[in-house]
Structures are given as structure tokens and as C-alpha cells.
Amino acid sequence: MLSVTNSTGQSVDWRVELAYDDDVWALRVNDDSGVSVWERGDGEFVLRGTRSLAPGDTRTVRLRLGWGESGTRPLRCTVNGLACRLG
């Protein structure tokens, strides 16, 4: 699961960048037309909301990964360029 929360006082566009081991070859968002996914290659993916998040709103999506031998936990994660919390 991935959750993005807007803790500001204004609507914001959001972009999440995830980096996995290079044997993660696919990332899909289950049943959600409000998120676009772009694969950069070598285990790197970008998710972008197709709608802005209103102040105080949270967007939660379920991710599906295709991988080889590595774990499914990202090595690196950013939201709008800032490090995100991996829990």
C-alpha cells in the first residue's frame, strides 16, 4: 500500500518516485484510474496523481509488483522530491 497525505493548506499535485532492486520489473496500481505509472527501468518507477490532493486529503493505492529475487520494499522513495517515510 502507498499513502500520500497533503498536510498543507492548499491543493497540491503529487508525484512519487520509487526505486527498487533492478530485478523489480513491473509495478501496477490496482483498480485506480486516478494514478498514472511510468517505468524508468532498472527498478525505478514514477507514480503521479491525475488529480490534485485537497488540503488534509490522503490518497491510498494498492501496488502490485513483479520481481525476481529481491524483496518488495523500496530502496528509495520520494514524494514531490522529498524523502518519504517507509513503514
PERA-V223773 format. One record per residue. RES is the residue in one letter. PHI is phi in whole degrees, 0 to 359 (none if undefined). OMEGA is omega in radians with two decimals (none if undefined). Layout:
res->(RES:RES)
phi->(PHI:PHI)
omega->(OMEGA:OMEGA)
//
This chain:
res->(M:L:S:V:T:N:S:T:G:Q:S:V:D:W:R:V:E:L:A:Y:D:D:D:V:W:A:L:R:V:N:D:D:S:G:V:S:V:W:E:R:G:D:G:E:F:V:L:R:G:T:R:S:L:A:P:G:D:T:R:T:V:R:L:R:L:G:W:G:E:S:G:T:R:P:L:R:C:T:V:N:G:L:A:C:R:L:G)
phi->(none:231:238:237:243:265:262:266:264:220:293:224:281:226:215:245:247:240:235:245:306:291:267:276:251:207:219:232:254:288:45:216:272:267:224:258:236:233:264:271:102:54:80:251:222:235:246:225:288:275:228:291:266:288:306:81:282:234:246:241:229:265:261:240:247:247:215:265:268:283:285:260:271:295:280:211:212:226:237:50:87:255:303:252:271:262:237)
omega->(3.09:3.09:3.08:-3.12:3.06:-3.13:3.11:3.12:-3.13:3.08:3.14:2.94:-3.11:-3.11:3.12:3.05:-3.13:3.09:3.11:2.95:-3.04:3.07:2.93:-2.99:3.14:3.04:3.13:3.06:-3.11:2.94:-3.12:3.13:-3.10:-3.12:3.03:-3.13:3.11:3.12:3.10:-3.06:3.14:3.08:-3.13:-3.08:3.08:3.05:-3.12:3.06:3.11:3.06:3.09:3.03:3.09:3.11:3.12:-3.13:3.05:3.09:3.13:3.11:3.09:-3.12:3.00:-3.10:2.93:-3.06:3.09:-3.04:-3.03:3.04:-3.09:3.13:3.14:3.02:-3.09:3.14:3.01:3.02:-3.08:3.05:3.14:3.13:3.12:-3.12:3.07:-3.09:none)
//
